[in-house]
Amino acid sequence: MPSSPILLFDSGVGGLSVYDALRKVLPHAPVIYAADLAGLPYGTKTEAQIAARVSGLLGRMAERYQPRLACIACNTASTIALGMVRDVLEIPVVGTVPAIKPAAALTKTGTIGLIGTDATIRQAYVDDLEARFGNGTRLLRIAAPGLVAAAEAKLRGHPVDPALIADIRARLAAMPGGDTIDTLVLACTHFPLLADELAAAFGDQVAQVDGAQGIARRIADLLKGQDFAASGPNRFITTGPLSGAAGLEPALTARGFGAAEAF
């Protein structure tokens, strides 16, 4: 059906960075954005907790909303639960992985910084990406869990503490070879929402790489030739009380969403 939506799922509002990229390639596609605010943050949970929660929620959401495609717009959830979700759903499922391959093609110094959640950076999946696509570069990875809350707060109109970003830069710089980083992989969909703050701390000479554009292109490719007909504003769904979405109204309205709805 032309009105069948694309379902974008994230632990919070980080996946809006993917939504922004998707709107550029599929401007007329109906979208339901699902934020698991009741489960935020994912980065501090165990792999078993994340896998069970994400697969369970997406199974129920697919039944309720009948999407044509689902996207797990969350690095942590994708690196842990993507395979399980694909087993559960009978529609295409697109995941999000750290953009190590494009970063390796971009770096001039051969040293790449990667920032993600605790759960993402410890995954063997990331080790595999580095081995397959690192192309001999040096990948320095650190957990930056505080940036998730900072991005959530920024989208609600609150300032970002510069000390939080400065600490991340200092920790990367202190690692062997850290002073030669020229490319920064944002391995969490929340982090592109802090691109300005990261640029101020790391400098314009350090390129920021994330997977949003690649994900959007993959979704558009999988849905090539399909008809789209939105029946109204795109929908923003949240788990937990609606009060969790308080303060997001300007950001949602600017992106064409209606009022937040409870799942």
Phi, psi and omega in degrees: 000138180301334181272357179297128188273164164270132179258116175257126184239135175210165176293332181208226185263002181301324181295351175296337175293327175286319178303315180301318179291323181295322181296334180286330183258335178227069187295338185255002182286131175291136184231137166248120178260124181247118179252120179274065184295334178290338181258354182293138358268154177278329189299339181262359180271164177281161177302319181296319179297316182293314182300314182293317183292313184293314181294322179294313180297314182293327175297315180290322180292323178295321177296319185284318190257350177050056180287158176275339180201147175242141176235124173274095186274053185207121182297315183300310181296322182292314183294340183256317194246000187302313181298318180295319180295320178297330177289330184278318187265150180254025177235164176300139178234121180256132180255180181233124180233153179304136187279059182288321182299307178295328178294320179295328178284339186267324187298141175258328182274342182085006179241123184241135172263143177229125177242134181206191175279167177303316184293323182290312189289344179268000184283138175299335178303320180290322175302317181294317178300318179296317181294322184279322190238358183292338176054038176081004180284164176264122181251116179254116185242140177222155175275137178227060186297332181296339181288335178296310179297323180296319179292318177300317181290320180300318181291344176264009175094010182263148180288155178261132180290115180301332181296329179296316180288320180298324179295320179296315179298318181295320180293321177292317182296332182282348179282153179305121181085359184297337181284355180251010178299128175236000180219134184238118177272122177268092189269040175204133184293344175292328193292327176299339176291347179249025185302319181295317181293321178293320179296322180295325182277318185269339181094156182291343181284349177259114181283141176258132182234129173224174188264005189301313183295320179295321178296315180299318179296322180295317178297314180299322180294318181292334183255014182303133178087354180276153179269144179234137176210099179289139180262005181168194178299153173296156187252140176245114184250140177227143171280159181078187182293148179297339179299339178295338180265004181301136180094348181273354188308310180299318180294322181287316179299319180297335181262005176086018177270152169280189179297147179300143180238149177275140176273000000 
